[in-house]
């Protein structure tokens, strides 16, 4: 699999250009996913620099993203560039969401609540707290978000919490925090999440005062790509804070 680091690459099928890979795009994942012969040819459109992932690195780093890679591979079967796919129907969107849930169920490990060991506290809020925990079996670490049932009911947030759960169950994307499992007891609801130990972006910006142009572009593009993915799942996020 190749990632475009600099320049542009044309993807050709039957001598027709079906897509063009620019900086940050990738191609060649089909051979790693299925071991099938390549479905298209890659031809440089400009001087290019590529980053390469072999099969072992792909499986180690990108295993949970297999569905995204498969979706990109399907573009090779699409019409030549310039054509626009019709908007997905509600039935197609529901089918896509159901497929995402099935893929998630197959990919995620089963983690028992009683098997989690608390390592420390990551943060506290008005509704609850977040702890860094470790699965005793796999030794993998997670963020465990605990939310007070009483606070949820008192503020009428039941619908919002369930919407959050249903949406996060669909997500499998490098720029969105993954939900691995949910639990409950008498007093709280729990979300077992992918840990994000780099801290909040605001704190990083405050420490640096100013991002250089490339860093700012990266963070802005990351947010944009995450929204693009959510929209493809027919989900709109309405709580983005922009200054």
Backbone torsions as a table, in degrees:
resi	resn	phi	psi	omega
1	UNK	NA	140.5	-177.2
2	UNK	-123.1	139.4	176.2
3	UNK	-114.3	131.3	-177.2
4	UNK	-77.7	116.0	179.1
5	UNK	-93.2	-31.6	179.6
6	UNK	-155.3	139.7	177.1
7	UNK	91.8	-163.8	-178.0
8	UNK	-136.9	146.4	179.0
9	UNK	-126.9	131.3	177.4
10	UNK	-90.1	133.7	175.1
11	UNK	-103.6	118.7	-173.7
12	UNK	-114.7	139.6	172.5
13	UNK	-133.7	122.4	-175.2
14	UNK	54.1	40.1	177.5
15	UNK	68.1	6.5	176.4
16	UNK	-105.7	138.5	179.9
17	UNK	-77.3	117.8	-179.2
18	UNK	-99.5	-21.0	175.0
19	UNK	-165.7	163.9	178.2
20	UNK	-129.5	124.1	-178.7
21	UNK	-91.9	126.0	177.8
22	UNK	-112.3	-173.4	-176.4
23	UNK	-55.5	126.3	-179.7
24	UNK	96.6	-17.5	177.0
25	UNK	-79.5	167.1	-178.4
26	UNK	-140.7	161.2	177.2
27	UNK	-155.3	166.0	-179.9
28	UNK	89.5	4.1	-177.2
29	UNK	-72.3	-20.7	-178.3
30	UNK	-59.1	-42.0	-178.3
31	UNK	-63.7	-31.1	179.0
32	UNK	-80.5	-30.0	-178.0
33	UNK	-78.3	-41.1	-170.5
34	UNK	-124.5	-12.4	-174.1
35	UNK	65.0	14.2	176.6
36	UNK	-75.5	157.5	173.1
37	UNK	-59.8	152.2	-178.7
38	UNK	-60.6	136.0	-177.1
39	UNK	-87.0	-11.4	-176.2
40	UNK	-149.4	168.1	178.4
41	UNK	-107.9	144.0	177.4
42	UNK	-109.2	124.9	-177.7
43	UNK	-128.7	132.1	-179.5
44	UNK	-66.9	135.9	175.4
45	UNK	-97.9	-23.6	177.5
46	UNK	-143.4	-178.2	169.5
47	UNK	-64.6	130.9	-174.0
48	UNK	-129.2	154.7	166.0
49	UNK	-124.4	132.7	-175.9
50	UNK	-121.1	147.9	170.0
51	UNK	-103.4	138.9	-174.5
52	UNK	-116.6	138.3	172.6
53	UNK	-118.4	125.6	175.3
54	UNK	-85.8	179.4	-173.7
55	UNK	-61.9	-41.7	-178.0
56	UNK	-65.4	-44.9	179.5
57	UNK	-65.7	-38.7	179.1
58	UNK	-60.7	-47.9	-178.4
59	UNK	-65.0	-37.7	-177.8
60	UNK	-71.7	-43.5	-172.8
61	UNK	-91.5	-34.5	-168.1
62	UNK	-118.7	13.5	-178.6
63	UNK	-50.6	-49.5	-178.9
64	UNK	-65.3	-13.7	-176.9
65	UNK	-96.3	17.2	-174.9
66	UNK	-57.6	-39.4	-178.3
67	UNK	-64.1	-38.3	178.8
68	UNK	-65.5	-42.1	179.1
69	UNK	-63.3	-39.9	179.0
70	UNK	-63.7	-39.5	178.5
71	UNK	-62.2	-40.4	179.4
72	UNK	-68.3	-37.5	179.7
73	UNK	-63.1	-31.8	179.8
74	UNK	-66.0	-20.9	178.4
75	UNK	-62.8	-25.5	-179.6
76	UNK	-64.8	-22.0	-179.9
77	UNK	-89.3	-3.3	-174.5
78	UNK	-79.7	175.0	179.9
79	UNK	-69.6	164.5	178.5
80	UNK	-56.3	156.5	-178.0
81	UNK	-58.7	148.4	-177.1
82	UNK	107.6	-26.8	176.6
83	UNK	-83.1	157.5	-177.2
84	UNK	-125.8	128.7	179.7
85	UNK	-69.6	143.6	178.1
86	UNK	-65.9	152.0	179.6
87	UNK	-62.2	137.8	-178.0
88	UNK	-66.5	141.0	177.6
89	UNK	-78.4	163.2	177.4
90	UNK	-55.7	-38.7	178.7
91	UNK	-64.7	-38.6	178.7
92	UNK	-66.6	-39.6	178.7
93	UNK	-64.6	-44.2	179.1
94	UNK	-62.9	-38.8	178.7
95	UNK	-65.0	-38.9	178.6
96	UNK	-65.5	-41.3	179.3
97	UNK	-66.1	-40.9	178.4
98	UNK	-62.8	-40.3	178.2
99	UNK	-63.8	-39.1	178.9
100	UNK	-64.7	-40.3	178.5
101	UNK	-64.7	-40.4	179.5
102	UNK	-65.8	-42.8	178.9
103	UNK	-63.3	-39.6	179.4
104	UNK	-63.3	-43.6	-179.0
105	UNK	-61.9	-35.3	179.5
106	UNK	-73.4	-34.8	-171.3
107	UNK	-85.5	-31.0	-172.8
108	UNK	-81.8	140.2	175.8
109	UNK	-73.2	155.4	176.2
110	UNK	-88.0	120.1	-175.3
111	UNK	-120.6	118.0	-179.4
112	UNK	-80.7	136.9	-178.7
113	UNK	-59.4	-41.0	-178.7
114	UNK	-70.3	-8.9	-178.7
115	UNK	-95.8	6.7	-178.0
116	UNK	-94.4	132.9	178.8
117	UNK	-111.6	128.8	-177.8
118	UNK	-76.4	128.3	178.6
119	UNK	-102.3	-27.3	-178.6
120	UNK	172.2	176.3	180.0
121	UNK	-103.8	129.6	179.9
122	UNK	-94.2	-29.9	-179.3
123	UNK	-178.5	163.4	178.8
124	UNK	-134.2	149.5	178.7
125	UNK	-144.0	-175.6	-177.3
126	UNK	-69.0	-25.3	-177.1
127	UNK	-96.5	-17.6	-176.7
128	UNK	169.1	-147.2	-175.8
129	UNK	-149.3	165.2	178.5
130	UNK	-124.6	128.4	-179.8
131	UNK	-118.3	148.3	171.5
132	UNK	-86.4	121.9	-176.6
133	UNK	-126.2	163.2	179.3
134	UNK	-130.5	134.6	175.0
135	UNK	-76.2	121.1	-175.7
136	UNK	-63.6	-28.3	-177.0
137	UNK	-76.7	-51.4	-175.3
138	UNK	-95.3	-15.9	-175.0
139	UNK	66.0	13.0	175.0
140	UNK	-75.2	147.6	-179.3
141	UNK	-104.9	149.1	-178.1
142	UNK	-143.0	166.3	170.7
143	UNK	-103.3	123.7	-179.7
144	UNK	-105.4	110.2	-179.7
145	UNK	-94.3	121.5	179.4
146	UNK	-108.0	130.3	-177.3
147	UNK	-124.5	131.8	-177.5
148	UNK	-71.9	125.8	176.7
149	UNK	-63.3	-40.6	-178.4
150	UNK	-62.0	-41.7	178.9
151	UNK	-66.4	-38.3	178.9
152	UNK	-61.3	-47.3	-178.6
153	UNK	-68.2	-41.2	-177.0
154	UNK	-63.1	-31.7	-178.5
155	UNK	-102.2	4.8	177.1
156	UNK	66.1	35.8	-175.9
157	UNK	-99.4	14.3	-176.1
158	UNK	-57.8	-47.0	-179.3
159	UNK	-63.6	-38.9	-179.2
160	UNK	-66.3	-40.9	-179.6
161	UNK	-64.7	-41.7	179.8
162	UNK	-68.7	-35.4	176.8
163	UNK	-64.7	-40.5	178.0
164	UNK	-60.8	-45.1	-179.9
165	UNK	-62.1	-48.4	-177.3
166	UNK	-63.1	-39.2	-179.6
167	UNK	-67.7	-46.8	-176.5
168	UNK	-66.5	-26.5	176.6
169	UNK	-64.1	-25.3	-178.2
170	UNK	-83.8	-21.5	-168.1
171	UNK	-82.1	134.2	170.3
172	UNK	-146.9	87.0	-171.6
173	UNK	-150.5	142.4	-176.4
174	UNK	-64.5	-20.1	-178.1
175	UNK	-105.6	14.6	175.8
176	UNK	-128.8	135.1	179.0
177	UNK	-65.7	132.9	-177.3
178	UNK	-86.8	144.1	173.3
179	UNK	-100.7	120.1	-177.1
180	UNK	-94.0	-34.1	-178.2
181	UNK	-166.9	163.1	173.5
182	UNK	-129.5	150.0	179.8
183	UNK	-141.0	171.1	174.8
184	UNK	-154.5	152.4	170.2
185	UNK	-135.2	-162.3	-174.7
186	UNK	-63.2	-35.2	-171.4
187	UNK	-110.5	-20.3	-170.8
188	UNK	-138.8	158.7	166.6
189	UNK	-106.0	147.5	-177.3
190	UNK	-128.3	137.4	174.4
191	UNK	-117.0	120.6	176.1
192	UNK	-93.1	112.5	-168.8
193	UNK	-118.4	160.4	170.9
194	UNK	-64.3	128.9	-178.9
195	UNK	-74.5	140.5	176.4
196	UNK	-123.7	92.7	-168.3
197	UNK	-92.2	4.5	179.2
198	UNK	-81.0	-5.8	-179.1
199	UNK	86.4	177.7	-179.7
200	UNK	-77.2	145.6	179.6
201	UNK	-60.0	-36.4	179.9
202	UNK	-60.1	-40.2	-179.7
203	UNK	-66.5	-39.4	178.4
204	UNK	-64.7	-43.1	179.6
205	UNK	-64.7	-40.3	179.8
206	UNK	-63.8	-36.0	179.2
207	UNK	-70.1	-38.6	-177.2
208	UNK	-88.9	-16.4	-177.7
209	UNK	74.8	-46.9	-175.9
210	UNK	-149.0	135.6	174.4
211	UNK	-88.0	145.7	171.5
212	UNK	-73.0	169.4	-172.2
213	UNK	-60.8	-42.7	-177.7
214	UNK	-65.1	-40.1	178.6
215	UNK	-65.8	-43.7	178.8
216	UNK	-61.9	-41.1	178.6
217	UNK	-62.9	-40.3	-179.1
218	UNK	-62.8	-48.2	-178.7
219	UNK	-65.4	-41.1	179.1
220	UNK	-64.0	-42.8	179.8
221	UNK	-66.4	-35.7	178.2
222	UNK	-60.9	-44.0	178.2
223	UNK	-63.9	-43.4	-179.3
224	UNK	-61.7	-45.4	-179.7
225	UNK	-64.8	-37.9	177.8
226	UNK	-63.1	-42.6	177.0
227	UNK	-64.0	-41.2	179.3
228	UNK	-58.6	-42.7	178.8
229	UNK	-64.9	-45.7	179.4
230	UNK	-61.1	-41.9	179.2
231	UNK	-63.7	-34.1	178.1
232	UNK	-65.7	-22.3	176.8
233	UNK	-93.9	8.6	179.2
234	UNK	65.3	36.7	179.3
235	UNK	-123.3	133.2	178.4
236	UNK	-114.8	128.2	177.2
237	UNK	-98.7	124.8	-169.7
238	UNK	-114.5	17.1	-174.0
239	UNK	-122.3	28.3	178.4
240	UNK	-74.5	129.8	176.8
241	UNK	-99.7	123.9	-179.3
242	UNK	-124.4	133.3	178.8
243	UNK	-117.9	NA	NA
